[in-house]
Amino acid sequence: MEFDYVIVGAGSAGCALASRLSESGRYSVALIEAGGRDSSPWIHIPVGYFKTMNHPQIDWRYKTQPDPGLNGRSLNWPRGRVLGGSSSINGLLYVRGQREDYDHWRQLGNRGWGWDDIAPCFKRSENWEGGESDLRGGAGPLSVSKTRLQRTSIDRYVEAAQQAGFAYNDDYNGATQEGVGYFQLTAKDGRRCSSAVAYLKPARSRPNLSIFTGYQTRKLEMSDGRATGVVARGRNGDTQFTARKEIVLCAGAIGSPQILMLSGIGPGQDLTQHGIESKVDLPGVGRNLQDHLQARPVFKCKSSTINTETNSWFKQVKIGIEYALRRTGPMTMAASLGTGFLKTRPELATPDIQFHLQPFSTEKVGTATHGFDAFTASVLQLRPESTGHLTLRSSDIEDHPIIHPNYLSTPLDCQTIVDGIRIARRIARHEPARSEIIEEHAPGEAIADEDFDGLLDWARNTSTTIYHPTGTCKMGSDPMAVVDDRLKVRGVEGLRVADASIMPTIVSGNTNAPCIMIGERVSDFILEDAA
């Protein structure tokens, strides 16, 4: 079991990296995934995230500690445990982020990560249904399309946002992100295009690419300061995968720091408490944890929504038949239809909040929809100041890390989430949304716009993650940096990390597209270094 390159984690970045390293035929590549193959039909049906999230065979089912910023609540943090990783169970939303995000990474000292450096990686990964342009890719493996579903309540809210003074933007992944419009999806012809579908499916027949599913990485083997192999637990016990050139961790913002720490790479004092020999003292492993927190205003409305369109077996069968025959209807629905990237203050250079407009509503994410027609105008802060951390629970890979998100822990974050809720309400007061809405279900009219503490407390009691954990093996040159700007782990030879964990600061939007870009970018570095 010896290969040139061993990649741990077949998620968004890992699939892209495995494809790029193996396409030349010069190098042997092993891709190790703890989960199974992406054979469940619910993975490939866009609306299947309702079935795959919290599924014990497909989802890691992480859970945070009770968080003071959420009035002591803990949250479920789903992460994909299957080929394609979280791109196989996510909401299919394709967002690159703002060019300023990446220019900021460059300003922090990370050479090769400014917008001009990484934009070609986005372009070569993308097959945008709108076709090739200066900004968009038209020949890449990842299919990106416009939404195939429309609902009156969302259309009217998007129009009302324009009446409230916010510009319409037909392509937030184009020249500018700011404005309101509709989400773009990682989908083609009504089917999900995960990173496994995009990158692995065409590459599986390559003789130099070996894909191992059902192997959970326990630790890295080290020799004289170099990472030489991966010990992974499969159905028949432990297997060692030896890397002649390099190992790349693509296990995500939770998995990658956990594997590093179990291998003796991380905060030395924390590791010794669990009986783990500290081999490389890197205090930043597991720190700098960032996530997007969404507040979820809900409005009862007059037109039909998913709430009542799916409230009987007869309606569900009808929807299933429509999808089977035409690949249209509610089963093609992403996690959200409409979106907006807006500023809470006019003096800001770029948008600081994002909307996810959903033609359904629930009292709590993951529970049944309401018995009445309603839509959700979810709003989040794009660049939170609050950072958390994760630590080991034990030295056993089966024990999930202890996760402390530390939400809403700074005045700016509190102000921004309240301002976002106020903007959601302000848009709802403009036509045609005003005539569409029957009443505000949540937070409810009992909490006035002027009641800052009341709105903040409602947000603390009801807000939830929108599934974007990042930053736990951050890139940089400061004492808390884990990897350098070539994504090499500091103090270790032959080891890199390439996934959401390397982000020094969270990007302004959904994180799947940036993770795929990271896989593309690190492939450039590795192939350059191997030449």
Protein Blocks (a to p, Z undefined) as FASTA:
>chain_A
ZZfbdcehjafklmmmmmmmmmnopaccddddfbdcdkbfklmpmklmmmmgopaklpgo
iacdddfklnopacdddddddehijmlmmnoiacebjfklmmmmmmnopghiafklmmmm
mmmmpccfkbpafkbcckbfbdcdddfbdcfklmmmmmmmmmnopacdfblklmbfgdcd
ddddddeehiacdfklmmmmmmmmpmkbccdehiacfbdcdeehiafbdcdddfkocadd
ddfkbccdfebjklmmmmmmmnopacfklmmmnopacfbdcfkgopaiacdddddddddd
fbdcfklmmmcfklmmmmmmmmmmnopajklpcfbfbdcdddfbfkbmbdcbdcdddfbd
cfbghiacdfbdcdddddddfbafbdcddddfblcfklccdddekpakbfklmmmmmmmm
mmmmmmmmpcfklmmpmbdfbgbjklcfklmmlmmmmmmmmgccehiaghjlccdjbfkb
fbdckopaehiahiacddfklpmbaceddfklmmmmmmmmmmmmmmmmmZZ
